[in-house]
Amino acid sequence: MVKSLLIIDDEPAICDMYKIKLEQRGYKVFTALGGPEGIEIAKKEKPSIILLDIIMPKVNGFDVLKTLKETAETKAIPVFMTTNLPEHTSGEKAKSLGAVNYLVKAEYEPAMLADVIDRYLLQAK
């Protein structure tokens, strides 16, 4: 079965960069350029993992995460927070809201991010 991912990020270049690398690894990738769209895609597609940016206009990633974890269709989907905020400023909040991982974008090039996702899914089996 092909694993699927949803990338929720307001930066199209980030979505495209991660999507290309993850598709090369064999993942089916959905993208959303904002929280409300991301929540709808998550409910419909039920991806294996969600990559969620924190700083987005209108609805920030923490609010999206809270909604995902309170929604029956999406509460069991693992969420990786992807941001440029240092972990010491937001990592605990993300994990307290249900995120399983917190990745600082500047520290993870796309191949490294794909490695983290691969390892997580292998361990989750």
C-alpha positions in Angstrom: 0.0 0.0 0.0 1.3 3.4 -0.9 1.7 5.7 2.1 0.3 9.2 1.7 1.3 12.5 3.2 -0.3 15.9 3.5 1.8 19.0 3.6 0.1 22.0 5.0 2.2 25.1 4.5 1.5 28.6 3.2 4.7 28.7 1.1 4.1 27.1 -2.3 7.9 26.6 -2.8 8.1 24.6 0.5 5.2 22.4 -0.5 6.7 21.8 -4.0 10.2 21.1 -2.6 9.0 18.5 -0.1 6.5 17.1 -2.5 9.1 16.3 -5.2 11.4 14.6 -2.7 8.7 12.6 -1.1 7.1 11.5 -4.4 10.6 10.3 -5.4 10.5 8.1 -2.3 7.2 6.6 -3.5 4.7 8.6 -1.3 1.4 10.0 -2.6 1.6 13.6 -1.6 -1.3 16.1 -1.1 -0.6 19.8 -0.4 -2.7 22.6 1.2 -1.7 26.2 1.3 -3.5 26.9 4.5 -5.1 25.4 7.6 -8.8 25.2 6.6 -7.9 23.6 3.2 -5.5 21.2 5.0 -8.2 20.1 7.5 -10.6 19.3 4.7 -8.0 17.3 2.7 -7.0 15.4 5.9 -10.6 14.4 6.5 -11.1 13.3 2.9 -7.8 11.6 2.2 -6.7 10.4 5.7 -3.0 10.6 5.0 -0.4 8.4 6.8 1.3 11.6 8.1 0.7 15.3 8.1 3.5 17.9 7.9 2.1 21.1 9.4 3.7 24.5 9.4 3.1 26.7 12.4 3.3 30.2 11.1 0.5 30.7 8.5 -2.0 33.5 7.9 -5.6 33.3 9.0 -5.2 30.0 11.0 -1.9 29.1 12.6 -0.6 25.6 12.8 -1.3 25.2 16.5 -5.0 25.8 15.9 -5.0 23.5 12.9 -3.3 20.8 15.1 -5.9 21.3 17.8 -8.7 20.9 15.3 -7.1 17.8 13.7 -6.8 16.1 17.1 -10.4 17.0 18.1 -11.9 15.6 14.8 -12.8 11.9 14.7 -11.6 11.4 11.1 -8.2 12.9 11.7 -7.3 12.5 15.4 -5.2 9.3 14.9 -3.1 10.8 12.0 0.5 11.5 13.2 1.4 15.2 12.8 4.9 16.5 12.3 5.2 20.2 13.0 7.6 21.8 10.5 8.6 25.4 11.2 11.5 27.8 11.4 10.7 28.6 15.1 13.3 27.1 17.4 12.1 24.0 19.2 12.7 25.6 22.7 10.0 28.2 21.8 7.2 26.0 20.5 8.2 22.4 20.7 6.6 21.6 24.0 3.4 23.4 23.0 3.3 21.3 19.7 3.8 18.1 21.5 1.3 18.9 24.2 -1.3 19.5 21.5 -0.6 16.0 20.0 2.3 16.5 17.5 4.6 13.4 17.3 7.6 15.3 16.0 8.9 18.9 15.7 11.3 19.7 12.9 13.0 23.0 12.3 12.9 23.5 8.5 16.3 25.1 8.3 17.9 22.0 9.8 16.3 19.5 7.5 16.8 19.5 3.8 14.1 17.5 1.9 16.1 14.2 1.8 16.7 14.4 5.5 13.0 15.1 6.1 12.1 12.1 4.0 14.5 9.9 6.0 12.8 11.0 9.3 9.4 10.1 7.8 10.6 6.7 6.5 12.0 5.8 9.9 8.9 6.9 11.7 6.6 4.8 9.5 8.9 1.8 9.8 8.7 2.1 13.6 5.0 2.6 13.6 4.3 -0.7 11.9 
